[in-house]
């Protein structure tokens, strides 16, 4: 199981605004190349994102299912990543000062990915998820700045 922790310069609520928007999923998830569709009920448990992974022309269509949605504390997903199988991704967020700490846990639950030696799989996932959490912070901060500009414009 790969565990990646990062301190973010945004609030847990801001992180969950980013997580709740399916259309920014490919922006922060390393490896996701596009979002094809999102169920209207997203991010409620059981809802799905239909996305693609890879780089053109080597793109595979897959889906991710929300297992847990408990803002601003936790989100759990089951991501299909053909041909390697399915992974469980758990994102825990805790406030810290004016920001927050995000802990991202990821591990294979089925498919050939389970055959990769654990230390190697954990290292690969950790490297990927360091960048994933860096991107999530940028998206969350960008959304917060966009909201602040909108509120300022409305008050003028």
N, C-alpha and C positions, 0 to 999 in steps of 0.2 A: 504494500500500500504506500503510495506516494503522498507525502504531506508537505504542502508549501504554505508558508505563513508570510504575510506582508502587512506592514503598517501603511494605511492609506490616509491621505490628507483630504478626507471627506467623511461625512457622517454615515452611519449605517443606513439611514433613510435614503440618502443620496445613492448609495450602492444599490439598494433595492429598487429605486426608480429605474436605474440602468438595467438591472436584471429583469424587470417587469416588461421591458420593451423588446419584443422578439426581433424587431427589425435591426437592432444593433448587435445581435448575437454574433454574426460573422466579424464584427469589428473587434470584439474582445476575445473571442475564442480562437486560439491559434489552431490552424488547420481547417477551420470552417471557411469555405470560399464564398458561399452565398446562402441566403435564406429563400426558399422557394415558396413557402406558405407557413402560416401560423394559425392554429385553431383559434376561433374567437374567444374561447374560454381561457386561453393562456394568460397567466401562469398558474391557474388552478391545478391541483393534483389530477393526474390523468390526461391532461392536455398535452398536445404534441407540437413540436416544431419540425418542419420538414426542411432539411438543409442539405447542402452538398459539401463534401470534403475533397481536398486535393487541389491541384493546379491544372488548369486547362492545358491539354486535352484529357488529362488523367483525373477526371472528376467522377466521384461516386455519390449517388443520392442516398441519403440516410435520414434518420429521424431521432429526435430526443424527446423523452417523456418526462414530465414533471412528476416527481414522487412526493415531494414535500415543498410546501410554500408557506413559510412562517415569517413574514417580514416584521421587523428588520433584523431578524436573528438567523434564519436558516433557510436554505434551499437545497433540495436533493434532486438529482437528475439521473436518468438511465439513458446513456448515449449509445446508440448503435454506430459502430464505426467499421463498416465492412472494409476489407475482409477479415479484420482482426477480432471481431466479436462485439461484446457489449461491455461498457464501463459504467461504474457508479461514480458519480461526482457529488460531493457534499461540500457546500459552501457555508461556513459558519462565520458570523460577523458579530464583533463585540465593540462597544464604544471604548475609546481611549483618548482622554483629553478632548481636543476639538475634532479629532478624527476617529479612526477605528482600526481594528486589527481584523484581517480576513484570513481564515484558515481554510485552505482548499485541500480536500482529501480525494484521491482518485485511485481506483483499482479495478482491474478486469473482473467481470463476473461470468463471462462465457467466451467461448471461441478460442482460436489459436493464441491470442495474447496471454492467456493463462499459462501457456507453455514457455514463455520467455522467462529466463531466470529472474527471480524477484529483484535482486540488486540492480540488474541492468534495466528492467522495466521501471523500477522506481526512479532511477537516475534520469532516464529519458523523459518520464512524465514530469519530474521535478523541473528539469530544464525548460520544458514546454510551459509549465504552469507558472514559473517565475515571470515569463513574458505575458501570459494570460492575465495574471493579476495586475501587472503594470498597465496593460491595456484597459482592464476594467476600471482602474483608478482614473485614467484619462477620460473614459466615457462618462463616469459618474461626475467628475469635476466639470466636464463640459456641459452635461445636462443641468447641473446646479447653476452654472454661469448663465446658461440660456434662460433658465427659469427666473433668475434674478433680473436679467435685462428685461424680460417680459413684465415682471412686477413693477419695475421702475418705470417702464413706458406707460403702464396702466395708471400709475399714480400721478403722472404729469398731466 
